Amino acid sequence: MRAAPTILHLDMDAFFAAAEQAAKPSLRGKPVVVGGLGPRGVVATASYEARRFGVHSAMPMAQARRLAPHAAYLYPRFSLYKAVSEQVMRLLGELSPLVEPLSLDEAFVDLEAGGAAWDSASAREAGERLRRGILGTTGLTGSVGLAGSKMLAKIASEEAKPDGLVLIEPGTERELLGPKSVRILPGVGPATGEHLRRAGMTTVADLAAAGEDELVRLLGRAHGASLHRMAQGYDDRPVVAERDAKSVSVEDTFDVDLHDRVRIRIEVERLAERCVGRLRASGHSGRTIVLKVRRFDFSTLTRSETLRGPTDDLAVVREAAARLLEAVDTTGGVRLLGVGVSGLADYTQEDLFAQAAEAADAAEPAADEGGPAAAEAPADEPEPPRERQWHPGQDVRHAAYGAGWVQGSGVGRVTVRFEEPGSAPGRVRTFPADDPDLEPSEPLPLVPRTS
């Protein structure tokens, strides 16, 4: 623990959804949900307007649509989110050489190591300067927590949401933590929280009063001792500068053990989708798929499959996870499931063959799938055009109307709203799906670059 609140935690507010609202003026102030839009899609981020209807991250998309049927549902645009994240991380790097990114939109910063702060006043000034810099550079808002430890800085940033700053003065930790739910502490998920509730412990003050021996008896040596220290506000973990990720994974602990094999497989598929979302957001691919299963008796099984090359393809990861599940006995029930990808790389297996495929296409005509009769067709007869696919939220550009984004498509038509960051809400027009004047495009910067 430090004597000054010089550890900063930044958490961007509803990052994916906020970026979409900044890019699409017609969606500002309206409920926006970003995630997989398929039958088994999962919410990645919901705007604060959507959260008022009960929508939250990791929720099945079908449930979100029932809760907020009039929200805008968009596919993620990871290239945009990564570009904005890089801008934010550069601002953090100006404060200190010790920046520990946790995800695209979240990081710890050691202000003392960079000389940016040494007491409460200088820490607050650095935090406010950061928030102004993020708004001016990206057009988005972030919440800042300042404290003498990583745990408390993260709690403070949660208290600051949305678009605020909270500073926890060293010496006030126990008073602040005492009345809060045990779930606020790192490592206390639904299962551990319920276990503690049954033992009569619902607040952090209850944990501190129980004593280390009781928590060790309930949770085991490592977890019990760690939780007792955190309940008293102690956390000596240092801010660690950015390191290359070795794996990406997600897992869920279920309040009630799962017994139905079909339900277990559905949960594995949902976890695979979330895992691939994180994998793509990090700009990586991976070649080893890992399945984690914790059974009713707390025994934990881990199974893995290594592919021929790295991938970030959802279908490949989902199918591999399903194959791994087939080899696991889930008789008696499952309390936790996890899906991960390791052996990370900055490319996918498909990239390795892309240039070769393009060269082959250029060197020889493509064969039709129509068999011998098709091969006898005149060489100059054009191949029937394939209908292009358009996704909600996708960036496009029209030769006459300029930049816009796809609102929806189907039955051979695509509807586009023509607007861009900084403009007024734009007009909507509908085109044939194969309109030659309409092309996919790269995301525009949320804040125009100045020369």
N, C-alpha and C positions, 0 to 999 in steps of 0.2 A: 504493500500500500504506500502511496506517495503522500507527501505532506501538502501537495498542491494539485489541483484538478487539471493536470497537463496531459491526460490521455483523452483523445477525442474520438468519438464514434460518429460516423456519417451514415445516414440511411436515406436514400432518395425516396421521395414520396410517391407511392403507387407508380413506380418507374415506367414500366412498359405502357400502361394506360395513359400516364401523364404525357409521355412522348407522343403518343398517338393524338391526344387532344391538342398538343402544341402544333403538330403537323397538319391537323385537320380542323380549321376554325369552326366548322359547323358542328363539331362534337364538344366544344368547350362548354363546361357546365352541365353536360349530359352524361348519363351512365354509359361507360365503355368497359367491355370485357375482352381481354386478350388471352388466347390460348388455342388449343386444338379444337377444331370445329367439327370433327367427325363424330360418329355415334358414341364413341368412347373417349372423346376429348376431355381434357382437364383444364380448369382455369389456371392460367399463369399469373395474371394480375387483374384486379378489378379496380376501377376508379373509385374515389370516395363516394361519388354519386351512386354507383352500383352497390357499394357496400351497405348503403342505407336500406337496400332491399334484402340484405342477408347474404349477398354473394361474396365469396372470399377465395383466396388462392387455394389450389389443390382440390377444389370442389368439382365434381363431375359437371361437365358443360351442360348436360341435359337438365340437371337440377338448377343450374344458374338460369337457364332459359325459362324455366317455370317460375322462378322467383322474380326475374326482371325481363319479361318478354319484349319490352320496348327498347332495351339497351342495344347499343351497337356492338356486334360480335365480330372481332377481327383476328386474322392470323397474325402471329408474331412476325416482326421485321427485325431479325437479329442483327443485320448489318447496320441498321440505324442505331439500335441500342448499344452495340459495341462501339460505334463511333462516338456517341455521346459519353459513354463510360470512359473512353480514353481521354476526353476533354476534362472530365471530372478528376480522374486520377492524376493528370498533369497538375491541376490546381493543388491537390493534396501533396504532390511531390515538391511543390514550392514551399510548403510549410515545414517539411521534415524529410530526411532521407529514410526514416523508418515509417513506411506505409505498409499496412497488412490488408490487402484486399480480401474480402470474404466472398464476394460475388461481383457481378457487373455494377451493382448499385449500392454497395455497402463496404465500408473499410474502417479500420482503426488507424490512428495517427499518433505518434509519440511527439507531441509539440515541444517537449523539453529537449529532445535529441536534436531538433533543428533550431533551437534557440528562439522559437516563435512564442514561447510562453514560459513563465517561471512562477506565476502566482495566479490567483483567481481573476484579477482584473485583466491581465495580459492574455489569459486563456479565453476569457469571454470575448475580448476584442478580436483574437485570432479566429474564433468560431464565427462571429458575425461577419468578419471580412471574407471568410470562406463562403458563407451563404450568399453574400452579395456577388462574389465572383462566379458562383455556379449559376445564379439567376442571369447575370449579364452574359455569360458565355454560352449557356445552353437554353435559356428561357424556362428552365425547370426549377423546382424547389427541392431542398433537402432539409432534413431535420438533424440537429446536432446535439449530442450529449457530451458533457465534459465531467470528468471525475478523476479520482486518484487510482482507478483500476479499470481494466477492460470490462469486467462484469457490470460495474456501476455505470460506466459510460454508455454501454448498450442499453441498460435500463433507462437511463436519462434520455437517450434519443427516442426511445419508445414513448416516454412521457411527453416529449416535445412535439410529437406528430399531431397534425401535419404542419410543416413549414414553421418550425420553432426551434428554440434553443433552451436547454435545461442544463444548469450547472449544479452538481452535488458537491457541497463543501466537505472536504475531509473532516471527519469527526462526527458527521451527522448520519453515517451509513446505517447504523442499527436502528435509529429512530425512524428513518425513511423506509427501511425494508420491513420492519416488524409487522405492520398490519397487512402487508401485501400477500397475495396467494403464493403458495409454494411453487406454483407453475411458473412464476417469474424467474426462477433460478435456472441456470444452464443445467441440462441433464435431467430435468424433471418433466417428463412427457406425460401423456394421459395415463399410462399404466402405472408409473411410479407415483404420480399424483393420487390415483385411486388407492394404491397400496398405503400411502401415508394417511389418506383420509380415513381409511378403515382403522388405522392406529390412533385416530383422534388428532391428527396434525394437518391443519388446513392453511395456516399462515406461516410466514417465515419466523415469526416470534415463537411459534410452537416448536419449530425445529431447533432453534437456539436453546430453548428451555429444556428440550428432551435430553440433550447431552450427546456427546459423540458415541458413547458405548451403545446407547439405544438405537441410534441410527445405523451403526455398524451391524448390530444384531438384525435389523430389519432389511438392510440393503447390501450388506457385505462390506468388507474392509475398505476397499478403495472408494467406492461410491459413497458410503456412509460418512467416512472421514472428510472427503471433499465437500459434501453437502453441509456438514456441520460448520466448516470454515466459511463457506459462502454465506450461510445464514447469519454469521456474525460480521459479514461485510468484508472478509479477507479474500483477496485475490491477487496473487503476485505474478501472474502470467505476464511476460513481456510482450511488447509489440514486436512482431517478427517481420522483417522486410519480405517483400514478395518472393515467393519461391514457385518453381514450376509445379503445377498440379500433377500428381501421379495417378489420380483416378477421379471419377465423377460418380456419385451415387445418391440415391434417395431411398428412404424406407418409411414405413408406417407401422405404428403399434396400434392394435385394435382393442377397443374397450371390451369387446366380447370375442372370445376365440372363434375363428372361422372353421367350420366343419365341411361346408358344401364345396366340393371340388370345383364346380363350375364358378362359384363366387371367388374362390382362391385364384383361379386362372384369370378372371376378369381383373382382379386387383393387381396381379403381376403385369398384365398388359397396361394398366393405367400407370403403374410405377415405371414401366419401360418408356412410356410417352413422356413422363416428367423428366426422366433421366436424360433422354435424348434432347429435350428442350434445354437442359442445363449444359449438356455437352456442346450443342451448337452455340449457345450463348457464350461459352468460354473460347470458341474458335478452334475447338479440337475435334478429333475423331479418335476412336480406340479400336483395339483388335481383340480384347478379352472381355467377354460378357460374364458377369458374376451374379449369381442368385443367392440371397441369404434368407433362410427360413428359421425362425425361432418357434419351437413347438410348445404345446400346452405345458410340458414339464420343464420349460426353460432351457432345454437342450437346443443348441444352435448348429445348424448345418449350413455349409457354404459349398456351392457347386459352381464350376466355371467352364467356359468353352472358349477356346482361342480360334479366331477366324484366320483366313489366309492373309488378310490385310486389314488395315484400319477402315472404319466406316462410321458415319453418323446417320445412317438410314434407319428410320423408325421400324420399318417392316423387318429388317434384318435383326435388330436388337430384340424386338418383340418375339420373333420366332425362336431365336436362340434361348431367350429366357423361358419360353414355354417348353422347349425341349428339356431344359435343365429341371423344370418343375416336374416333368413326367418321371424323373428318376428319384424323386423325393417322396417318402412316405409321410402323408399328412394325417394319418389315422390318429384320432384323439384330439385334433384341433391345432390351429395355428394362431399364435398371438402377435407375430411380427413377420413382415415380408420386406425384402429390400432388393433392388436391382441396381447394379453398378457397371461401369465400363472402365477398364484400366488399359495399360499399354498405350497411353495417349500419344497422338501425333498431330501435326499441324496441317495434315492433308488427309484425304480419303482414298480408299483403294481405287475408286472410280477415276480420281484425278490422274492416277498413274497411267491409265489407258486412254485418257481423253485425246491427247495429241495423236496417238497412234490411230485411234478410231477416225479422227478427222482426216488424217492423211489417207487412210484406206478409203474413206468416202470420196475423197477428191480423186483418188487414183483409179477407182473403178465404179461403174454405175451400181446403184443399190438394186438388189434383187427383190421383185415383188413377191408377195406371199400367195399369189394366185395360181402357182403351179405352172406346168408347161404351157398352158394356154396364154397365161400372162407373159411368159417369156417370148411368145411369138408376136406380141403387140409391136407396133411401129416404135422405133427407138425414140422418135421425137414426140411421142404422145405424153402429155404431162401427167404426173402422178396425182391422184385425187388429193386435194389439200386436207390436212387434218385440222379439226376445229381446235382452236387454242383454248387453253384453260385459264380462267381468271378467278382470283381469290379475293374475298372481302378484305379491304384495306390495302391491296396491292398498289404500288406506285405505277402510274402510266403517263404517257405523253401522247397527245393528239396533234397531228400536223397543223390543224387549224385552231384548236382551242387551248393548246398548251398543256401544262402539268395538271394532273388530277389523281384521283384514287378510285378504285373499284368499290362501289356500294353493293353490287350483287350481280349475279349472272345466271343464265339458264335458258333453255329452249332456244339456243342459238343467238341470244342477245346478251349484251353486257351494259350495265348502267354505271356511269362515271360521274362523280362530282368534281368539277374543275375549281380547285382552290389550292393554296399553298401556304406554308407558314408565313404569318404576318399579313395575309390578305383578309378581306371580308369573307364571310361564308359564301361559297360559290354556287353556281347553277348546276343542275343535274341534266344530263343528256344520255340517251340510250342509242347504242350502235349495234350492228351485226357483230357477232363474236369474232368474225374473221375480217373485220374492217382493216384494210391495209394501212390506213392513216393512224391506227391506234397501236402503240407499242409499249411493252413493259419498260420501266425506267428505274434508275437508281433513286434512293430517297434524297430529298432536298435537305440541306442543313436547317435545323430548327431556328437558328439565328443567322441571318445573312452574314457572310464573311465580308469584312471591310478590307479594302485594298491598302 
